[in-house]
Amino acid sequence: MPSIQLFSDTTPTPEYDFPRPERLVTGNPQRTTWHHFTNDSGEVFMGIWASEEGAWRIEMGLTEDEYFYVISGHGQLIAETGEVREFIAGDAVIIPAGFKGTFRVIEKLTKHYVITARKG
């Protein structure tokens, strides 16, 4: 029987990365991810993510949605269509499958995230 888990129950090893050079727009922000949960089918991922200031192009897969809740900081999503959405601490954001645009961190950002990657 699966048990209820609090993020504070585990201390995942942080993973560090930087945007790929071909996607970089401004800066070269270090990003840190603490993966707290992946379901058995590998379709749901949850954790905490943080990034320094900077901007890079993103492309969500056609079966990949992300929900995130901003814990601290300030950022923007800029769609290829030109739509700009800003978010700050306390905002809940959804990036839908197929989204293409730029993720910009204006002030060091930390968020809780849930990514669903439907198979098939």
C-alpha positions as CSV (number, residue, x, y, z in Angstrom):
1,M,0.0,0.0,0.0
2,P,1.5,3.4,-1.0
3,S,2.1,5.8,1.9
4,I,1.6,9.5,2.1
5,Q,4.8,11.4,1.6
6,L,5.8,14.9,2.7
7,F,8.7,16.6,0.8
8,S,10.4,17.1,4.1
9,D,10.4,13.2,4.5
10,T,13.2,13.0,2.0
11,T,16.4,14.9,1.2
12,P,17.1,14.3,-2.5
13,T,20.5,15.0,-3.9
14,P,20.3,18.3,-5.8
15,E,20.9,18.1,-9.6
16,Y,22.5,21.1,-11.2
17,D,22.3,22.2,-14.8
18,F,22.5,25.1,-17.2
19,P,20.4,25.9,-20.3
20,R,21.8,24.3,-23.4
21,P,23.8,26.9,-25.4
22,E,21.5,26.7,-28.4
23,R,18.5,27.7,-26.2
24,L,20.2,30.4,-24.1
25,V,18.8,33.9,-24.5
26,T,20.4,35.9,-21.7
27,G,22.8,35.0,-18.9
28,N,23.8,31.5,-18.1
29,P,21.7,30.6,-15.0
30,Q,22.5,27.7,-12.8
31,R,19.3,25.7,-12.2
32,T,18.9,23.3,-9.3
33,T,16.3,20.4,-9.1
34,W,15.4,18.3,-6.1
35,H,13.3,15.4,-7.4
36,H,11.0,14.2,-4.7
37,F,8.7,11.8,-6.5
38,T,8.3,9.9,-9.7
39,N,5.3,7.5,-10.1
40,D,5.7,3.8,-11.0
41,S,4.8,4.4,-14.7
42,G,7.2,7.3,-15.1
43,E,4.5,9.7,-16.1
44,V,4.4,12.0,-13.1
45,F,7.3,13.9,-11.6
46,M,7.3,16.2,-8.6
47,G,9.8,18.3,-6.7
48,I,11.4,21.7,-6.1
49,W,13.3,23.7,-8.7
50,A,15.3,26.9,-8.5
51,S,17.1,29.1,-11.0
52,E,19.3,32.1,-11.1
53,E,18.4,35.1,-13.3
54,G,18.5,34.5,-17.0
55,A,16.3,33.4,-20.0
56,W,16.2,30.4,-22.3
57,R,13.9,29.0,-24.9
58,I,11.6,26.1,-23.9
59,E,9.5,23.6,-25.8
60,M,7.0,21.4,-23.9
61,G,6.5,18.0,-25.4
62,L,3.1,17.3,-27.0
63,T,2.1,15.0,-24.1
64,E,3.9,17.0,-21.3
65,D,2.1,19.5,-19.1
66,E,3.6,21.3,-16.1
67,Y,2.0,22.9,-13.1
68,F,4.1,24.9,-10.8
69,Y,3.6,27.0,-7.7
70,V,6.1,29.9,-7.1
71,I,7.6,29.9,-3.7
72,S,9.8,32.9,-4.2
73,G,11.1,35.1,-7.0
74,H,9.8,36.6,-10.2
75,G,9.6,35.2,-13.7
76,Q,7.9,35.4,-17.1
77,L,6.8,33.0,-19.7
78,I,6.9,34.5,-23.2
79,A,5.0,32.5,-25.9
80,E,6.1,32.5,-29.5
81,T,2.8,34.3,-30.2
82,G,4.1,37.2,-28.1
83,E,1.8,36.6,-25.1
84,V,3.7,37.5,-21.9
85,R,2.7,36.1,-18.4
86,E,4.5,37.2,-15.3
87,F,4.5,35.3,-12.0
88,I,5.7,36.0,-8.5
89,A,5.6,34.2,-5.1
90,G,2.1,32.7,-4.5
91,D,1.2,32.3,-8.2
92,A,0.2,28.9,-9.6
93,V,1.1,28.5,-13.3
94,I,0.3,25.9,-16.0
95,I,2.5,25.4,-19.0
96,P,0.4,23.3,-21.5
97,A,1.7,20.5,-23.7
98,G,3.1,21.9,-26.9
99,F,4.0,25.3,-25.5
100,K,7.0,27.0,-27.2
101,G,8.5,30.2,-26.0
102,T,11.0,31.7,-23.5
103,F,11.3,31.1,-19.7
104,R,12.7,34.2,-18.1
105,V,13.8,34.4,-14.5
106,I,13.8,38.1,-13.4
107,E,14.6,37.5,-9.8
108,K,16.0,34.2,-8.4
109,L,13.1,31.8,-8.6
110,T,12.1,28.8,-6.6
111,K,9.0,26.7,-7.3
112,H,7.3,23.4,-6.5
113,Y,6.5,21.6,-9.8
114,V,4.4,18.7,-11.0
115,I,5.1,17.4,-14.6
116,T,2.9,14.9,-16.3
117,A,4.3,13.1,-19.3
118,R,1.5,11.0,-20.7
119,K,2.7,7.9,-22.6
120,G,1.3,6.6,-25.8
